[in-house]
Amino acid sequence: MSKPTYSDKLVLEQPIPRGDKNTITEITLRKPAAGELRGLKLADLINGDVNATIRLVPRISQPTLTEQEVSALDVADLLGCADAIAGFLQKTAGSLEA
């Protein structure tokens, strides 16, 4: 099994409050496995569909975010997540060679 691939750290424009004293200021996304894409359309993810992004991020974020937290993200932060996800779904130059 290969090692997971991670996005660069995404520094949040608007940190996510968690509890009384904790605040999430940055997240990292992991390249999703096929099973984590169940119920989602790849084309929607590649095109940055908001609903698809909100459903996938809780499955691949570190720290793990809830769907409600992802729904409340600043638009710029959600766009950063969508860009990272679209990057994961693109073929790399090495995988194009046969």
Residue pairs with C-beta under 8 A, 6 or more apart in sequence:
4 30
4 31
5 30
5 31
5 88
6 28
6 29
6 30
6 31
6 62
7 28
7 29
7 30
7 84
7 87
7 88
8 28
8 84
9 26
9 27
9 28
10 26
10 27
10 28
10 29
10 77
10 80
10 81
10 84
11 25
11 26
12 24
12 25
12 26
12 27
12 73
12 74
12 77
13 74
13 76
13 77
14 73
14 74
14 77
15 23
15 24
15 25
16 23
16 24
16 65
16 69
16 72
16 73
17 23
18 24
24 63
24 65
27 61
27 62
27 63
27 65
27 81
28 61
28 62
29 57
29 60
29 61
29 62
29 81
29 84
29 85
29 88
30 60
30 61
30 62
31 60
31 88
32 56
32 59
32 60
32 85
32 88
36 56
36 59
36 60
37 45
37 56
39 55
40 52
40 55
40 56
41 49
41 52
42 89
44 51
44 52
45 52
45 53
45 56
45 82
45 85
45 86
45 89
46 86
46 89
46 90
47 86
48 79
48 82
48 83
48 86
50 78
50 82
53 70
53 78
53 81
53 82
53 85
54 67
54 70
54 71
54 78
55 67
56 85
57 65
57 70
57 81
57 85
58 64
58 65
58 66
58 67
58 69
58 70
60 85
61 70
61 81
70 78
70 81
73 81
